[in-house]
């Protein structure tokens, strides 16, 4: 895999030409900025920017005014290769707060193993309706300690209006959901994104995350997806490296509250 070539393809398909990630949102181009705009439960923010030292200040100010006028929280998704080099400092000066950075990791689907089974006593269950979404939400809130109200809204809307674009799986131990993960697909794009993968602390280190990656890789291969992409935390990146994912850079969410 040519890292520079794949990174350029990622920037073009999933940032500059990104589709909206939920039925209630739209993607707009505002000069050198590509942003997504939706309702209060949708993701609102900047996906891509083509800025330099002279255009960064006005562009940031314009996005702050725009999202503040809508009363929306917004996120500027900053990648390490974005320009200018001090874009993060400029965002902080404008009231954005950086969250922990993540690794942008990508793997060719054809290179990934798809035969990893969950540990004994755990089964992987596909999510096909609202009851399954509630299990996904339950795991998310237990693992990350944050409300999943907005995520519930987005998952239910996408599942109802475009079910082929969303693959969700819950790992069950008896009647208890112990892990959950999803894959988001976009027609005409070479990438599918892996999201979630949170596992309850008592069930970590048993191969559940690996099994969830393998299950999604198997589905991606059947749908002729070329690459899987993950914004990986420090917990998941070592596992993904062992599975064949490569780090193409880092991404940091910069968040500004309404």
N, C-alpha and C positions, 0 to 999 in steps of 0.2 A: 504494500500500500504506500503510495507516494503521499506523505503527510501534507505537503504544501498544496498539492492538487486537490486532495480531499477537503482540506480546510477551505480552499477557495470555493469548492462546490457547495459546502455547507453554508458559507456566508451568502452565496447567491440564492440557493433554494430555500433555506429556512430563516433567512434574515431579510435580505433585500427584496425577495419575492415571496415572503411568507404569507400563507393564508391565515385567516382568523382561526383561533384554536377553540372557539365555542360558537354555537349558533347565534348568540345574541351580540356578537362582537364584529367589528370590521377593521380592516387594515387600511391605513391612509399613508400617503407620502406628503410630507410637509417640507418642501425644499430638500435639504440634505439629510432628512430624518425620515425613517419609516417607523410608524407607531401603530399600536393596536388600541382601539377605543371600544368600550362596551359598557354594560351596566355596572352597578356597584359590586355585584358578585362575580363579574368577569375579571380577567387579568387585563390591566391597563398599563401601558408603558411603551418604552422605546425598544424596538427590536434591533435596529441598525442605524448607524449614522456615518456619513462620509464627511468628516470635519477636519479642519486644520486650525492653526493658532488664531486666525482672523475670524473664522466662522463659528467656532465653538461657543463663545460667550453668548452671542445673539440667539443661537439655536437652543441652548439650554434655557435661556430666559423665556423664549417663546413656548417651550414645552411646559415650563412651570406655570406660566399664565394660562395655557390651554387647559391643563388638567385641574388646576385650582378653580378655574371658571366652571368646570363640570362638577366640582366637589368630589373628585376621585383621588384616592391614593394612586400613586404611579411608581413604576419601577423602571429604571434605566439599566438594561442588561448589558453590562460592560465586559468586553473580552480583552485579554491581555494585548492582542495585536491591534486594537482600535486606536485611532489617532484623534487628536494629538496625544503625545505621551503623558501629559498631565491632565487628561480628561477626568480621571478619578478625583483629583484635587479640585478641579473646577466644579464637579458635581457636589462635593462636600460643601464647598463655599456657597452653593445655591440651595442648601438645605437637605440634600440627599444623604442618607445614612447607609454606609456599606454593611452588608451582611457577610457572613463567612464565605470566602471564595470556594469554588468548586472546580474540579478538573473536567475539562471537555474531553471525553473519551469516545473513541469510535473504533468499530471493528467491522471488517467485511463479514457478512452473514455466512458466506460459504466456508469461512475458516472456523466457525464456532461449533463446538460440540453440542448436540441436542439430545444426548442420552443420559443426562444426569437426573436421577430419581430423587424424590424427597426421602427423608429418613423414615424408618419404620414408625407407624402410628400417625403419619401425616399424609394427607391427600391434597392434591391441587384441584380446586373447583373453579370452573369458569363462571364469571359473573354475567348474567343475562337480563337482569331486571333490578327494580328498586331494592328488593330484599338483599341482593348481593352487594349493591352499592352501600347499604347501611353497614355491612360487614367490613367493607373497605374503609369507610369512615371511622368505624370503631377502632380498627387497627391503627389508623393514622393518628387519631387523638391519643391513644394509649402510648404509642411509640414516641411521638414528637411533643406531646403535652400542649398542643395548640388546637384551637377550634378548627374544624373542617367544614364549617357551614358553607363557605364559598366553594370549596371543592365539591361538596355534595351537589350544589346547584349546577356546577359545570358538568359533572359526570352524568347526572340525570338528564340534562338537556341534550348532551351529545349522544347518549345512549338512545334517547327517544328519536332524535332527528337524523343521526348519521351513525348507526350502530357498527357499520363495517370499518369505521375509522378508529375504533376503540376496542382494545382487548384488555380485559381485566381478569385477574386470577387471585383467588384467596386460598391460602394454605390453612387447612383445617386439621386440628387435633381433636377428634371427637366432634363435639358441638362448638368448640372454641376456635375462633379465628386467631391465628398466631402470626400471620404475615400476609401482606397483600402487595400487589404490584400491577402496573398497567403498561400497555404499549399503545402509542398514538401513531396512526398511519395517515398519510396524506396522498391521495391519488396524484400520479405524475411526478412524485418526488422520489429520490433515491434513498432517502433516510426514513427510518422509523425511530421514534424516541422512546426510551425506557424510563419510566417514572415510578416513584414509590419504592417498593422493595423494603419497606420498614418491617422489622421483625421484633416481636416482644423479647425483652432481655433474656428471659429464662429459656428461650428457644434458639438463641444465637449460637453460632459455631457448630451447627449440625448439618449444614449443607442445604438449608431451605432456600437461601438467596440464590445459590448456584442453580438449584432446580428451577426456580422461577425464571432466571435468565435463559436457561436451556429451553424451557417451554415456549417462551416468547420468540427465541431464535428459530425454533422449529416452525412456528406459525409464520414468522417473517419470511423464511425460506419458501414456504408454500405459496406465499403471496408475491414472490419474486422481488423482495426488497433487497437492495444491494448492501446497505450499511445500517448498523444499529448505533445509536448515539445516546450517551448518558452524560448528564451533569452530575459527576460523582463526588460524594463526600469523602472525607478522609477514612471513614469506616469501610465504604464499599470499593474504593479505588484499588486496594491491594487484591481483592478478590477478582475484580474485573481484569486487572493486569494478568493474573494467572490464567484467566479464561481466553485471553488473546486480544483484549482491548488495548489501544495505544492512546497516550495522552497527546492531544493536539494543541493544548493551551489551557488557560484558566479563564473562568468567567465569574464575575462578582455582581450580585444584585445590589444596585443602589436604589434605596426606597425613600420616597418622599410622601409623608402623610398629608391628607387633604387639609 
